Amino acid sequence: MGLAVAIQDSTDFAALITDAPDAPIGGRTKRVFDLCVSLFAVVLVAPLLILLSLLILVLDGGPVFIRHTRIGRGGAKFACFKFRSMVLNGDEVLRSHLASNPDALEEWTLTRKLTFDPRVTQLGRILRKTSLDELPQIFNIIMGDMSFVGPRPIVEEEIYRYGSAFREYSRARPGLTGRWQVSGRNDTGYDQRVALDQDYVTNWSFARDIVILMLTVPAVIKAKGVY
């Protein structure tokens, strides 16, 4: 149903995107910060990236990375990079699980998340719990598709859930972290996620970005709302 609604309302969402400013929030200051920090971070975490790649290859086989299509600034699609944390036949496993578990189907319909996701590998659960699966998104930041701080990157099927708030979403580059990630993640309802993203864009400041980055460290350590 979600995809159908998104397609049905595509004209309205296109109008919302057209109304958004050409330049993303934060402008050159935010982009220069993202570029400088991401280039430094790649060098810093290179050994960890190599180690995790080898672990995935040895324990789960290839491929190491996945490219998931997400909606970025201006409604443009981009390939969001992650370490693979799921089995290769994930779509088939998910369909079978939802077909035989009504509670899981209801949870998936409401949140697009599962408390217990049968697609996730044992190593993948560790990667997700520590948010290490998202490390490759540093390359998305370098490429300009994402920012260190921004709205949670969404898939096309989620556009309709944002309603008029999609205008604000489309003004920013999606973030590696953001208000949702430091506010309990999956413990928050979907409407609250949208409100957090909308507030972030509407009230953006460089100082708030720094605060969110600082709050990300304890949020990752506590792993609250991560499953």
PyMOL commands that set and color helices and strands:
alter all, ss='L'
color gray80, all
select helices_A, chain A and resi 2-8+10-19+27-60+73-75+90-100+102-111+122-129+132-134+137-143+156-169+185-187+190-202+206-222
alter helices_A, ss='H'
color red, helices_A
select strands_A, chain A and resi 65-71+77-83+147-149+175-177
alter strands_A, ss='S'
color yellow, strands_A
deselect
rebuild
show_as cartoon
